[in-house]
Amino acid sequence: MGAVNWTDVAFVFPGQGSQHVGMGKEIYDSSVAAQRIFVEAEQVLGLDLRRLCFEGPEDELTDTVNAQPAILTASIACLEAFREKCASLGISPQPHFVAGHSLGEYSALVAADALRFQDAVALVRERGRLMKEAGDMFPGGMAAVMGLDNTSLQQACDQASSHGAVVIANYNSPGQTVISGENAALGEAIRLASAAGARRAVRLAVSIAAHSPLMRHASDQFAKAVLSCEIAEARPPLVANVSANPITGAEEIKTELIDQLCSAVRWEQSVAQMVERGTTLFLEIGPGQVLSGLVKRITKEARASNISDVKSLEETLSLFA
């Protein structure tokens, strides 16, 4: 197999849940560019992010307010380490698309030069704060549902809505979906999904109903921060969570970031859209391999690679040799 053509490549970035103690440490130790990213994030946040990412404690890292800027920083550190290594080899990494799962959209926008890193890290810190605040004001949760088609799951949510708000929050891959909403409605939707034939329907260990109407307060407040932020055209295009379509304009991007908090993440549809437009390689940049696994379940027409440490970075570089 010959070297991969950049017009066939998409950069994708993980969202919340991919964090783990130790993330970014190896990349940080090996890359001056990655070190700059962590230092810049700490200057913006006034937070010892290196200690938090590299040493924990886990409960502090998992706190939404910390997890969001930590994942963004670790992801962009991986990206910059990759770019640094590419530059030393005379390679110019220019993907055809960028995309990110929920929080990962901010990393994707930094990669597309639509959002400056220092602005992105401040935005996601505020995003996490507001989401946590909304979770305290409007308690709810989320649940993973496996092995049930989207139509049947939507019917379960519709029926359970007599108990409160509950919606599909993440279309992750065929037969792997997440629902989100008020506790009573969520419990009823889980029961109905199981009765409809779901292989598994289980609550997740989160106390926030992300990507649901319960985030409306957070979305309304967050709009002020987004609208005051300087955002440029995305080059390459961002495949948006809300519509699963490529967008480039600053106003479109601002609308996406505001609406995304209350809307479903259409990841399955986003991957399918990129494949339809010629993507054959998805590079997941950042902690974990969640998105790589989802890509493999969504399509047989593309492959996935991951950049999260020195070994995976070197393996990915070999694809372009």
C-alpha positions in Angstrom: 0.0 0.0 0.0 1.4 3.4 -1.0 1.5 6.5 1.2 -1.9 8.0 2.2 -3.1 11.1 0.3 -4.0 14.0 2.6 -7.2 14.6 0.6 -8.4 11.3 2.0 -7.7 12.2 5.6 -9.9 13.5 8.4 -8.7 14.6 11.8 -11.1 13.7 14.6 -10.9 14.6 18.3 -12.4 12.9 21.4 -14.8 14.3 23.8 -15.5 14.0 27.6 -15.0 10.5 29.0 -11.7 10.0 27.2 -9.8 11.5 30.1 -7.4 9.4 32.2 -4.7 10.1 34.6 -1.3 10.2 32.8 -2.8 11.5 29.5 -0.4 13.6 27.5 2.6 12.9 29.8 4.6 10.9 27.2 3.9 13.4 24.4 4.8 16.3 26.7 8.1 14.7 27.6 9.0 14.2 24.0 7.9 17.3 22.3 8.7 21.0 22.7 5.5 21.9 20.8 3.4 19.9 23.2 5.1 21.5 26.2 4.2 24.9 24.9 0.5 24.0 24.7 0.4 22.8 28.3 2.2 26.0 29.5 -0.2 28.2 27.5 -3.2 26.4 28.9 -2.0 26.9 32.5 -1.4 30.6 31.9 -5.0 31.0 30.6 -6.6 29.0 33.3 -4.4 29.6 36.3 -4.6 25.8 36.9 -1.8 23.3 37.4 -3.0 21.3 34.4 0.2 19.2 34.1 -0.2 17.9 37.6 -3.9 17.2 37.0 -3.4 15.4 33.7 -0.2 13.6 34.6 -0.8 12.7 38.3 -4.5 13.3 39.0 -6.3 12.6 41.3 -8.8 11.0 39.1 -11.9 12.5 40.7 -10.5 16.0 40.2 -9.6 15.3 36.6 -13.1 13.8 35.9 -14.9 16.9 37.3 -16.6 18.4 34.2 -15.0 21.8 34.9 -11.5 20.3 34.7 -12.0 17.5 32.3 -13.1 19.7 29.4 -10.0 21.9 29.3 -7.8 19.0 30.2 -8.9 16.9 27.2 -8.7 19.8 24.9 -5.2 20.6 26.0 -4.0 17.0 25.8 -5.6 16.7 22.3 -3.9 19.9 21.0 -0.6 18.8 22.5 -0.8 15.6 20.5 -1.7 17.6 17.4 1.2 20.0 17.8 3.6 17.2 18.5 2.5 15.5 15.3 2.8 18.7 13.3 6.3 19.3 14.8 7.4 15.8 13.8 5.9 16.2 10.3 7.7 19.5 9.8 11.0 17.8 10.7 10.3 15.3 7.9 9.2 17.8 5.3 5.6 16.7 5.6 2.7 19.2 5.5 -0.4 17.7 7.3 -3.5 19.1 5.6 -6.6 17.0 6.3 -9.7 17.3 4.1 -12.0 17.5 7.1 -11.9 18.0 10.9 -14.6 16.8 13.4 -14.9 16.3 17.1 -17.3 14.4 19.4 -19.1 17.1 21.5 -16.3 18.8 23.4 -13.9 17.5 20.6 -15.4 20.1 18.3 -13.3 22.7 20.0 -10.1 20.8 19.4 -11.2 20.4 15.8 -11.8 24.1 15.4 -8.3 24.8 16.8 -6.9 22.3 14.2 -8.8 24.2 11.5 -7.4 27.6 12.6 -10.9 28.8 13.3 -10.3 29.2 17.0 -7.1 30.2 18.8 -6.1 27.7 21.4 -6.1 30.2 24.3 -9.7 31.2 23.4 -10.7 27.6 23.1 -9.4 26.5 26.5 -11.1 29.5 28.1 -14.4 28.7 26.3 -14.4 25.0 27.3 -13.7 25.9 30.9 -16.7 28.1 30.9 -18.7 25.5 29.0 -17.9 22.9 31.7 -18.8 25.3 34.5 -22.2 26.1 33.0 -23.0 22.5 32.2 -22.2 21.6 35.8 -24.4 24.5 37.0 -27.2 23.4 34.8 -26.9 19.8 36.1 -27.3 21.1 39.6 -30.3 23.2 38.7 -32.0 20.6 36.5 -30.9 17.1 37.7 -30.7 14.3 35.2 -28.5 11.7 33.6 -27.6 9.7 30.6 -27.8 6.0 29.6 -26.1 3.9 26.9 -28.4 1.7 24.8 -26.9 -1.1 22.8 -28.5 -3.2 20.1 -31.7 -1.2 19.4 -32.4 0.6 16.1 -32.8 4.4 16.2 -36.5 4.3 15.3 -37.4 2.0 18.2 -35.3 4.0 20.6 -36.9 7.3 19.5 -40.3 5.7 20.2 -39.2 4.7 23.7 -38.1 8.2 24.4 -41.3 9.6 23.0 -43.4 7.4 25.3 -41.2 8.1 28.3 -41.6 11.8 27.8 -44.8 11.8 29.8 -42.5 11.4 32.8 -40.3 14.4 31.8 -37.7 15.3 29.1 -35.7 12.5 27.6 -34.0 12.5 24.1 -31.4 10.7 22.0 -28.2 12.5 22.8 -25.5 10.6 20.9 -25.8 8.6 17.7 -22.4 7.0 18.2 -22.5 4.0 15.8 -25.1 1.5 14.5 -26.7 0.0 17.6 -24.8 2.1 20.0 -26.7 5.2 21.2 -26.9 7.4 24.3 -30.1 8.9 25.7 -30.2 11.8 28.1 -32.8 13.5 30.3 -34.7 13.9 33.6 -34.2 11.0 36.0 -37.8 9.6 36.0 -38.1 9.9 32.2 -34.7 8.3 31.7 -35.5 5.4 33.9 -38.8 4.8 31.9 -37.0 5.1 28.6 -34.4 2.5 29.8 -37.3 0.1 30.7 -39.1 0.7 27.4 -35.9 0.2 25.4 -35.1 -3.1 27.2 -38.7 -4.2 26.5 -38.3 -3.3 22.8 -35.3 -5.6 22.5 -32.2 -3.6 23.4 -29.3 -5.9 24.2 -28.2 -3.6 27.0 -29.6 -0.3 28.4 -27.7 1.1 31.4 -27.2 4.4 33.1 -23.9 6.1 32.8 -21.9 7.4 35.7 -22.7 11.1 35.0 -25.1 13.5 36.8 -25.5 15.8 33.8 -28.1 15.4 31.0 -25.8 16.6 28.2 -27.2 17.2 24.7 -30.8 17.5 26.0 -33.3 20.3 26.8 -32.0 20.3 30.4 -28.9 22.1 29.1 -31.0 25.1 27.8 -29.8 27.3 30.7 -26.2 26.5 30.0 -26.7 27.1 26.3 -28.3 30.5 26.8 -25.5 31.6 29.2 -22.8 30.1 27.0 -24.0 32.0 24.0 -22.6 35.2 25.5 -19.1 33.8 25.6 -19.3 32.3 22.1 -20.7 35.5 20.5 -17.9 37.6 22.1 -15.2 35.2 20.9 -13.2 35.8 17.8 -13.8 32.9 15.4 -12.4 32.7 11.8 -13.3 30.5 8.8 -12.6 26.8 9.3 -10.0 25.5 6.9 -10.5 22.6 6.4 -14.3 22.4 7.0 -15.7 21.2 10.3 -18.2 18.4 10.0 -20.7 19.6 12.6 -22.3 17.5 15.4 -25.7 19.1 15.0 -26.2 18.7 11.3 -23.5 16.2 10.3 -22.7 18.6 7.4 -19.5 20.4 6.7 -19.4 24.1 7.8 -16.8 26.8 7.4 -18.2 30.2 8.2 -17.7 32.0 11.5 -21.4 32.6 12.1 -22.2 29.0 11.3 -19.6 27.8 13.7 -20.9 30.1 16.5 -24.4 28.8 16.0 -23.1 25.2 16.1 -21.3 25.7 19.4 -24.3 27.2 21.0 -26.9 24.7 19.7 -24.7 21.7 20.3 -25.2 21.8 24.1 -28.9 20.9 23.7 -28.7 18.9 20.4 -27.8 15.3 19.6 -24.2 14.5 18.5 -24.7 12.9 15.1 -21.4 11.1 15.1 -22.5 8.1 13.0 -23.9 10.4 10.4 -20.8 12.6 10.5 -18.5 9.7 9.8 -20.8 8.5 7.0 -20.8 12.0 5.5 -17.0 12.2 5.5 -16.7 8.7 3.9 -19.2 9.7 1.2 -17.0 12.7 0.4 -13.8 10.6 0.0 -12.3 10.1 3.5 -10.5 6.8 3.8 -8.4 7.5 6.9 -9.6 8.9 10.2 -6.8 10.1 12.6 -8.1 10.3 16.1 -5.9 12.8 17.9 -6.0 12.9 21.7 -6.5 10.6 24.7 -8.1 7.2 24.2 -9.3 5.3 21.2 -13.1 5.7 21.5 -13.6 7.4 18.1 -11.3 4.9 16.3 -13.5 2.1 17.6 -16.7 3.9 16.5 -15.3 4.5 13.0 -14.6 0.8 12.7 -18.2 0.0 13.6 -19.7 2.6 11.4 -17.9 1.9 8.1 -15.8 -0.8 6.3 -14.7 1.7 3.7 -12.2 3.6 5.9 -9.6 2.9 8.5 -8.8 4.6 11.8 -5.5 5.5 13.5 -4.8 7.1 16.8 -2.3 9.6 18.1 -2.1 9.7 21.9 1.5 8.8 22.7 4.9 8.6 21.1 4.4 5.0 19.7 1.1 5.8 18.1 2.5 9.0 16.6 5.4 7.2 15.0 3.0 4.5 13.7 0.8 7.1 12.1 3.7 8.9 10.5 4.6 5.7 8.8 1.3 5.9 6.9 2.5 9.0 5.1 6.1 7.8 4.3 
